[in-house]
């Protein structure tokens, strides 16, 4: 899913990200998401900044 949120990769700085909604949409329109950088393949949490090698919520696995 391509979501325009202004985020950039926390590892390389690229703005070319694949984004995954990982929670339901709240009443205020907010939802949690994870990003995967198309440049360096880093998978990370949108707000917390945590980097994942594997992710059960998105099904991401590092090659």
PDB file of N, CA, C and O in Angstrom, chain B, residues numbered from 101:
ATOM      1  N   UNK B 101       0.856  -1.162   0.000  1.00  0.00           N
ATOM      2  CA  UNK B 101       0.000   0.000   0.000  1.00  0.00           C
ATOM      3  C   UNK B 101       0.902   1.225   0.000  1.00  0.00           C
ATOM      4  O   UNK B 101       1.841   1.285   0.794  1.00  0.00           O
ATOM      5  N   UNK B 102       0.651   2.191  -0.855  1.00  0.00           N
ATOM      6  CA  UNK B 102       1.428   3.427  -0.884  1.00  0.00           C
ATOM      7  C   UNK B 102       0.660   4.483  -0.107  1.00  0.00           C
ATOM      8  O   UNK B 102      -0.429   4.899  -0.503  1.00  0.00           O
ATOM      9  N   UNK B 103       1.251   4.913   1.016  1.00  0.00           N
ATOM     10  CA  UNK B 103       0.640   5.927   1.857  1.00  0.00           C
ATOM     11  C   UNK B 103       1.585   7.118   1.901  1.00  0.00           C
ATOM     12  O   UNK B 103       2.765   6.957   2.211  1.00  0.00           O
ATOM     13  N   UNK B 104       1.094   8.289   1.602  1.00  0.00           N
ATOM     14  CA  UNK B 104       1.911   9.491   1.671  1.00  0.00           C
ATOM     15  C   UNK B 104       1.841  10.044   3.088  1.00  0.00           C
ATOM     16  O   UNK B 104       0.824  10.610   3.490  1.00  0.00           O
ATOM     17  N   UNK B 105       2.919   9.878   3.841  1.00  0.00           N
ATOM     18  CA  UNK B 105       2.907  10.371   5.218  1.00  0.00           C
ATOM     19  C   UNK B 105       4.120  11.231   5.525  1.00  0.00           C
ATOM     20  O   UNK B 105       4.223  11.774   6.625  1.00  0.00           O
ATOM     21  N   UNK B 106       5.032  11.367   4.591  1.00  0.00           N
ATOM     22  CA  UNK B 106       6.218  12.164   4.819  1.00  0.00           C
ATOM     23  C   UNK B 106       7.331  11.425   5.536  1.00  0.00           C
ATOM     24  O   UNK B 106       8.363  12.022   5.843  1.00  0.00           O
ATOM     25  N   UNK B 107       7.150  10.153   5.809  1.00  0.00           N
ATOM     26  CA  UNK B 107       8.175   9.365   6.492  1.00  0.00           C
ATOM     27  C   UNK B 107       9.354   9.114   5.563  1.00  0.00           C
ATOM     28  O   UNK B 107       9.245   9.199   4.340  1.00  0.00           O
ATOM     29  N   UNK B 108      10.475   8.805   6.185  1.00  0.00           N
ATOM     30  CA  UNK B 108      11.660   8.395   5.453  1.00  0.00           C
ATOM     31  C   UNK B 108      12.286   7.220   6.203  1.00  0.00           C
ATOM     32  O   UNK B 108      12.038   7.025   7.393  1.00  0.00           O
ATOM     33  N   UNK B 109      13.083   6.460   5.505  1.00  0.00           N
ATOM     34  CA  UNK B 109      13.731   5.289   6.093  1.00  0.00           C
ATOM     35  C   UNK B 109      14.640   5.726   7.235  1.00  0.00           C
ATOM     36  O   UNK B 109      15.412   6.674   7.095  1.00  0.00           O
ATOM     37  N   UNK B 110      14.545   5.035   8.354  1.00  0.00           N
ATOM     38  CA  UNK B 110      15.364   5.387   9.509  1.00  0.00           C
ATOM     39  C   UNK B 110      16.801   4.885   9.365  1.00  0.00           C
ATOM     40  O   UNK B 110      17.663   5.210  10.182  1.00  0.00           O
ATOM     41  N   UNK B 111      17.053   4.092   8.323  1.00  0.00           N
ATOM     42  CA  UNK B 111      18.413   3.602   8.094  1.00  0.00           C
ATOM     43  C   UNK B 111      19.128   4.394   6.992  1.00  0.00           C
ATOM     44  O   UNK B 111      20.255   4.847   7.193  1.00  0.00           O
ATOM     45  N   UNK B 112      18.479   4.564   5.822  1.00  0.00           N
ATOM     46  CA  UNK B 112      19.161   5.213   4.691  1.00  0.00           C
ATOM     47  C   UNK B 112      18.563   6.566   4.305  1.00  0.00           C
ATOM     48  O   UNK B 112      19.170   7.305   3.530  1.00  0.00           O
ATOM     49  N   UNK B 113      17.379   6.905   4.835  1.00  0.00           N
ATOM     50  CA  UNK B 113      16.773   8.203   4.563  1.00  0.00           C
ATOM     51  C   UNK B 113      15.873   8.261   3.343  1.00  0.00           C
ATOM     52  O   UNK B 113      15.283   9.307   3.076  1.00  0.00           O
ATOM     53  N   UNK B 114      15.747   7.169   2.590  1.00  0.00           N
ATOM     54  CA  UNK B 114      14.906   7.156   1.397  1.00  0.00           C
ATOM     55  C   UNK B 114      13.432   7.374   1.760  1.00  0.00           C
ATOM     56  O   UNK B 114      12.974   6.947   2.820  1.00  0.00           O
ATOM     57  N   UNK B 115      12.700   8.044   0.864  1.00  0.00           N
ATOM     58  CA  UNK B 115      11.260   8.215   1.047  1.00  0.00           C
ATOM     59  C   UNK B 115      10.464   7.216   0.210  1.00  0.00           C
ATOM     60  O   UNK B 115       9.235   7.268   0.188  1.00  0.00           O
ATOM     61  N   UNK B 116      11.159   6.306  -0.479  1.00  0.00           N
ATOM     62  CA  UNK B 116      10.509   5.289  -1.307  1.00  0.00           C
ATOM     63  C   UNK B 116      10.188   4.081  -0.428  1.00  0.00           C
ATOM     64  O   UNK B 116      10.997   3.161  -0.307  1.00  0.00           O
ATOM     65  N   UNK B 117       9.011   4.090   0.179  1.00  0.00           N
ATOM     66  CA  UNK B 117       8.627   3.093   1.169  1.00  0.00           C
ATOM     67  C   UNK B 117       7.364   2.349   0.756  1.00  0.00           C
ATOM     68  O   UNK B 117       6.469   2.925   0.138  1.00  0.00           O
ATOM     69  N   UNK B 118       7.298   1.063   1.104  1.00  0.00           N
ATOM     70  CA  UNK B 118       6.040   0.306   1.083  1.00  0.00           C
ATOM     71  C   UNK B 118       5.506   0.377   2.498  1.00  0.00           C
ATOM     72  O   UNK B 118       6.256   0.204   3.459  1.00  0.00           O
ATOM     73  N   UNK B 119       4.201   0.634   2.634  1.00  0.00           N
ATOM     74  CA  UNK B 119       3.611   0.817   3.957  1.00  0.00           C
ATOM     75  C   UNK B 119       2.491  -0.180   4.183  1.00  0.00           C
ATOM     76  O   UNK B 119       1.734  -0.507   3.269  1.00  0.00           O
ATOM     77  N   UNK B 120       2.399  -0.661   5.425  1.00  0.00           N
ATOM     78  CA  UNK B 120       1.373  -1.623   5.802  1.00  0.00           C
ATOM     79  C   UNK B 120       0.620  -1.126   7.020  1.00  0.00           C
ATOM     80  O   UNK B 120       1.217  -0.831   8.056  1.00  0.00           O
ATOM     81  N   UNK B 121      -0.691  -1.036   6.890  1.00  0.00           N
ATOM     82  CA  UNK B 121      -1.535  -0.686   8.031  1.00  0.00           C
ATOM     83  C   UNK B 121      -1.596  -1.907   8.933  1.00  0.00           C
ATOM     84  O   UNK B 121      -1.936  -2.995   8.469  1.00  0.00           O
ATOM     85  N   UNK B 122      -1.271  -1.751  10.218  1.00  0.00           N
ATOM     86  CA  UNK B 122      -1.207  -2.898  11.124  1.00  0.00           C
ATOM     87  C   UNK B 122      -2.225  -2.815  12.253  1.00  0.00           C
ATOM     88  O   UNK B 122      -2.203  -3.643  13.164  1.00  0.00           O
ATOM     89  N   UNK B 123      -3.110  -1.837  12.207  1.00  0.00           N
ATOM     90  CA  UNK B 123      -4.144  -1.729  13.235  1.00  0.00           C
ATOM     91  C   UNK B 123      -5.423  -1.221  12.591  1.00  0.00           C
ATOM     92  O   UNK B 123      -5.427  -0.770  11.446  1.00  0.00           O
ATOM     93  N   UNK B 124      -6.484  -1.303  13.336  1.00  0.00           N
ATOM     94  CA  UNK B 124      -7.747  -0.761  12.833  1.00  0.00           C
ATOM     95  C   UNK B 124      -7.680   0.762  12.866  1.00  0.00           C
ATOM     96  O   UNK B 124      -6.878   1.343  13.597  1.00  0.00           O
ATOM     97  N   UNK B 125      -8.523   1.396  12.075  1.00  0.00           N
ATOM     98  CA  UNK B 125      -8.588   2.851  12.052  1.00  0.00           C
ATOM     99  C   UNK B 125      -9.387   3.314  13.268  1.00  0.00           C
ATOM    100  O   UNK B 125     -10.519   2.884  13.488  1.00  0.00           O
ATOM    101  N   UNK B 126      -8.775   4.196  14.046  1.00  0.00           N
ATOM    102  CA  UNK B 126      -9.424   4.726  15.248  1.00  0.00           C
ATOM    103  C   UNK B 126     -10.455   5.782  14.865  1.00  0.00           C
ATOM    104  O   UNK B 126     -10.516   6.201  13.709  1.00  0.00           O
ATOM    105  N   UNK B 127     -11.255   6.208  15.816  1.00  0.00           N
ATOM    106  CA  UNK B 127     -12.288   7.218  15.562  1.00  0.00           C
ATOM    107  C   UNK B 127     -11.711   8.523  15.032  1.00  0.00           C
ATOM    108  O   UNK B 127     -12.361   9.220  14.253  1.00  0.00           O
ATOM    109  N   UNK B 128     -10.497   8.857  15.450  1.00  0.00           N
ATOM    110  CA  UNK B 128      -9.864  10.099  14.993  1.00  0.00           C
ATOM    111  C   UNK B 128      -9.155   9.942  13.648  1.00  0.00           C
ATOM    112  O   UNK B 128      -8.524  10.883  13.167  1.00  0.00           O
ATOM    113  N   UNK B 129      -9.257   8.746  13.034  1.00  0.00           N
ATOM    114  CA  UNK B 129      -8.650   8.485  11.738  1.00  0.00           C
ATOM    115  C   UNK B 129      -7.244   7.929  11.811  1.00  0.00           C
ATOM    116  O   UNK B 129      -6.668   7.578  10.780  1.00  0.00           O
ATOM    117  N   UNK B 130      -6.673   7.839  13.008  1.00  0.00           N
ATOM    118  CA  UNK B 130      -5.310   7.343  13.181  1.00  0.00           C
ATOM    119  C   UNK B 130      -5.273   5.822  13.072  1.00  0.00           C
ATOM    120  O   UNK B 130      -6.216   5.135  13.466  1.00  0.00           O
ATOM    121  N   UNK B 131      -4.165   5.308  12.530  1.00  0.00           N
ATOM    122  CA  UNK B 131      -3.889   3.872  12.543  1.00  0.00           C
ATOM    123  C   UNK B 131      -2.377   3.667  12.569  1.00  0.00           C
ATOM    124  O   UNK B 131      -1.618   4.494  12.064  1.00  0.00           O
ATOM    125  N   UNK B 132      -1.951   2.551  13.166  1.00  0.00           N
ATOM    126  CA  UNK B 132      -0.529   2.202  13.220  1.00  0.00           C
ATOM    127  C   UNK B 132      -0.102   1.626  11.883  1.00  0.00           C
ATOM    128  O   UNK B 132      -0.897   0.984  11.195  1.00  0.00           O
ATOM    129  N   UNK B 133       1.170   1.858  11.506  1.00  0.00           N
ATOM    130  CA  UNK B 133       1.689   1.283  10.270  1.00  0.00           C
ATOM    131  C   UNK B 133       3.155   0.936  10.404  1.00  0.00           C
ATOM    132  O   UNK B 133       3.880   1.493  11.228  1.00  0.00           O
ATOM    133  N   UNK B 134       3.569   0.000   9.569  1.00  0.00           N
ATOM    134  CA  UNK B 134       4.970  -0.363   9.400  1.00  0.00           C
ATOM    135  C   UNK B 134       5.373   0.013   7.982  1.00  0.00           C
ATOM    136  O   UNK B 134       4.549  -0.004   7.067  1.00  0.00           O
ATOM    137  N   UNK B 135       6.642   0.351   7.809  1.00  0.00           N
ATOM    138  CA  UNK B 135       7.192   0.679   6.496  1.00  0.00           C
ATOM    139  C   UNK B 135       8.310  -0.295   6.151  1.00  0.00           C
ATOM    140  O   UNK B 135       9.011  -0.789   7.034  1.00  0.00           O
ATOM    141  N   UNK B 136       8.470  -0.569   4.852  1.00  0.00           N
ATOM    142  CA  UNK B 136       9.622  -1.295   4.343  1.00  0.00           C
ATOM    143  C   UNK B 136      10.260  -0.421   3.270  1.00  0.00           C
ATOM    144  O   UNK B 136       9.600  -0.024   2.310  1.00  0.00           O
ATOM    145  N   UNK B 137      11.540  -0.125   3.436  1.00  0.00           N
ATOM    146  CA  UNK B 137      12.255   0.718   2.490  1.00  0.00           C
ATOM    147  C   UNK B 137      12.541  -0.067   1.210  1.00  0.00           C
ATOM    148  O   UNK B 137      13.087  -1.169   1.260  1.00  0.00           O
ATOM    149  N   UNK B 138      12.173   0.502   0.074  1.00  0.00           N
ATOM    150  CA  UNK B 138      12.441  -0.148  -1.208  1.00  0.00           C
ATOM    151  C   UNK B 138      13.912  -0.034  -1.600  1.00  0.00           C
ATOM    152  O   UNK B 138      14.381  -0.762  -2.475  1.00  0.00           O
ATOM    153  N   UNK B 139      14.634   0.873  -0.957  1.00  0.00           N
ATOM    154  CA  UNK B 139      16.048   1.083  -1.271  1.00  0.00           C
ATOM    155  C   UNK B 139      16.964   0.101  -0.525  1.00  0.00           C
ATOM    156  O   UNK B 139      17.835  -0.520  -1.134  1.00  0.00           O
ATOM    157  N   UNK B 140      16.766  -0.039   0.802  1.00  0.00           N
ATOM    158  CA  UNK B 140      17.687  -0.875   1.597  1.00  0.00           C
ATOM    159  C   UNK B 140      16.986  -2.043   2.298  1.00  0.00           C
ATOM    160  O   UNK B 140      17.634  -2.797   3.024  1.00  0.00           O
ATOM    161  N   UNK B 141      15.681  -2.203   2.093  1.00  0.00           N
ATOM    162  CA  UNK B 141      14.885  -3.315   2.621  1.00  0.00           C
ATOM    163  C   UNK B 141      14.750  -3.306   4.143  1.00  0.00           C
ATOM    164  O   UNK B 141      14.473  -4.349   4.736  1.00  0.00           O
ATOM    165  N   UNK B 142      14.939  -2.152   4.788  1.00  0.00           N
ATOM    166  CA  UNK B 142      14.746  -2.049   6.230  1.00  0.00           C
ATOM    167  C   UNK B 142      13.251  -1.991   6.525  1.00  0.00           C
ATOM    168  O   UNK B 142      12.520  -1.219   5.905  1.00  0.00           O
ATOM    169  N   UNK B 143      12.801  -2.810   7.476  1.00  0.00           N
ATOM    170  CA  UNK B 143      11.391  -2.842   7.882  1.00  0.00           C
ATOM    171  C   UNK B 143      11.304  -2.248   9.278  1.00  0.00           C
ATOM    172  O   UNK B 143      12.004  -2.695  10.186  1.00  0.00           O
ATOM    173  N   UNK B 144      10.442  -1.234   9.463  1.00  0.00           N
ATOM    174  CA  UNK B 144      10.420  -0.530  10.742  1.00  0.00           C
ATOM    175  C   UNK B 144       9.026  -0.030  11.100  1.00  0.00           C
ATOM    176  O   UNK B 144       8.153   0.133  10.248  1.00  0.00           O
ATOM    177  N   UNK B 145       8.857   0.207  12.394  1.00  0.00           N
ATOM    178  CA  UNK B 145       7.624   0.740  12.946  1.00  0.00           C
ATOM    179  C   UNK B 145       7.565   2.242  12.683  1.00  0.00           C
ATOM    180  O   UNK B 145       8.553   2.948  12.886  1.00  0.00           O
ATOM    181  N   UNK B 146       6.425   2.725  12.239  1.00  0.00           N
ATOM    182  CA  UNK B 146       6.217   4.130  11.861  1.00  0.00           C
ATOM    183  C   UNK B 146       6.521   5.098  12.999  1.00  0.00           C
ATOM    184  O   UNK B 146       7.234   6.078  12.785  1.00  0.00           O
ATOM    185  N   UNK B 147       6.010   4.856  14.186  1.00  0.00           N
ATOM    186  CA  UNK B 147       6.185   5.793  15.297  1.00  0.00           C
ATOM    187  C   UNK B 147       7.296   5.417  16.261  1.00  0.00           C
ATOM    188  O   UNK B 147       8.037   6.287  16.718  1.00  0.00           O
ATOM    189  N   UNK B 148       7.423   4.141  16.574  1.00  0.00           N
ATOM    190  CA  UNK B 148       8.390   3.697  17.576  1.00  0.00           C
ATOM    191  C   UNK B 148       9.821   3.681  17.053  1.00  0.00           C
ATOM    192  O   UNK B 148      10.766   3.796  17.833  1.00  0.00           O
ATOM    193  N   UNK B 149       9.988   3.540  15.740  1.00  0.00           N
ATOM    194  CA  UNK B 149      11.324   3.501  15.173  1.00  0.00           C
ATOM    195  C   UNK B 149      12.034   2.175  15.342  1.00  0.00           C
ATOM    196  O   UNK B 149      13.238   2.080  15.104  1.00  0.00           O
ATOM    197  N   UNK B 150      11.304   1.149  15.749  1.00  0.00           N
ATOM    198  CA  UNK B 150      11.905  -0.178  15.927  1.00  0.00           C
ATOM    199  C   UNK B 150      12.103  -0.839  14.565  1.00  0.00           C
ATOM    200  O   UNK B 150      11.214  -0.796  13.714  1.00  0.00           O
ATOM    201  N   UNK B 151      13.285  -1.456  14.361  1.00  0.00           N
ATOM    202  CA  UNK B 151      13.590  -2.168  13.122  1.00  0.00           C
ATOM    203  C   UNK B 151      13.361  -3.655  13.356  1.00  0.00           C
ATOM    204  O   UNK B 151      13.741  -4.195  14.395  1.00  0.00           O
ATOM    205  N   UNK B 152      12.732  -4.316  12.374  1.00  0.00           N
ATOM    206  CA  UNK B 152      12.401  -5.738  12.480  1.00  0.00           C
ATOM    207  C   UNK B 152      13.117  -6.547  11.411  1.00  0.00           C
ATOM    208  O   UNK B 152      13.173  -6.138  10.251  1.00  0.00           O
ATOM    209  N   UNK B 153      13.673  -7.709  11.801  1.00  0.00           N
ATOM    210  CA  UNK B 153      14.191  -8.677  10.833  1.00  0.00           C
ATOM    211  C   UNK B 153      13.045  -9.532  10.300  1.00  0.00           C
ATOM    212  O   UNK B 153      13.033  -9.910   9.129  1.00  0.00           O
ATOM    213  N   UNK B 154      12.087  -9.832  11.168  1.00  0.00           N
ATOM    214  CA  UNK B 154      10.856 -10.516  10.779  1.00  0.00           C
ATOM    215  C   UNK B 154       9.700  -9.816  11.468  1.00  0.00           C
ATOM    216  O   UNK B 154       9.863  -9.218  12.531  1.00  0.00           O
ATOM    217  N   UNK B 155       8.529  -9.898  10.850  1.00  0.00           N
ATOM    218  CA  UNK B 155       7.364  -9.212  11.400  1.00  0.00           C
ATOM    219  C   UNK B 155       6.127 -10.077  11.208  1.00  0.00           C
ATOM    220  O   UNK B 155       5.709 -10.341  10.081  1.00  0.00           O
ATOM    221  N   UNK B 156       5.548 -10.513  12.315  1.00  0.00           N
ATOM    222  CA  UNK B 156       4.340 -11.334  12.253  1.00  0.00           C
ATOM    223  C   UNK B 156       3.138 -10.525  11.779  1.00  0.00           C
ATOM    224  O   UNK B 156       2.237 -11.077  11.147  1.00  0.00           O
ATOM    225  N   UNK B 157       3.108  -9.234  12.071  1.00  0.00           N
ATOM    226  CA  UNK B 157       1.971  -8.390  11.685  1.00  0.00           C
ATOM    227  C   UNK B 157       1.910  -8.176  10.179  1.00  0.00           C
ATOM    228  O   UNK B 157       0.819  -8.109   9.613  1.00  0.00           O
ATOM    229  N   UNK B 158       3.061  -8.068   9.519  1.00  0.00           N
ATOM    230  CA  UNK B 158       3.113  -7.788   8.080  1.00  0.00           C
ATOM    231  C   UNK B 158       3.533  -8.994   7.251  1.00  0.00           C
ATOM    232  O   UNK B 158       3.327  -9.022   6.038  1.00  0.00           O
ATOM    233  N   UNK B 159       4.116  -9.980   7.903  1.00  0.00           N
ATOM    234  CA  UNK B 159       4.648 -11.128   7.172  1.00  0.00           C
ATOM    235  C   UNK B 159       6.012 -10.869   6.568  1.00  0.00           C
ATOM    236  O   UNK B 159       6.458 -11.635   5.714  1.00  0.00           O
ATOM    237  N   UNK B 160       6.696  -9.793   6.993  1.00  0.00           N
ATOM    238  CA  UNK B 160       8.006  -9.440   6.457  1.00  0.00           C
ATOM    239  C   UNK B 160       9.083 -10.372   7.008  1.00  0.00           C
ATOM    240  O   UNK B 160       9.078 -10.722   8.188  1.00  0.00           O
ATOM    241  N   UNK B 161      10.008 -10.766   6.126  1.00  0.00           N
ATOM    242  CA  UNK B 161      11.179 -11.555   6.526  1.00  0.00           C
ATOM    243  C   UNK B 161      12.380 -11.027   5.759  1.00  0.00           C
ATOM    244  O   UNK B 161      12.309 -10.805   4.550  1.00  0.00           O
ATOM    245  N   UNK B 162      13.493 -10.828   6.477  1.00  0.00           N
ATOM    246  CA  UNK B 162      14.728 -10.412   5.835  1.00  0.00           C
ATOM    247  C   UNK B 162      15.267 -11.567   5.004  1.00  0.00           C
ATOM    248  O   UNK B 162      15.279 -12.716   5.444  1.00  0.00           O
ATOM    249  N   UNK B 163      15.712 -11.241   3.800  1.00  0.00           N
ATOM    250  CA  UNK B 163      16.268 -12.269   2.920  1.00  0.00           C
ATOM    251  C   UNK B 163      17.613 -12.721   3.392  1.00  0.00           C
ATOM    252  O   UNK B 163      18.229 -13.585   2.767  1.00  0.00           O
TER     253      UNK B 163
END
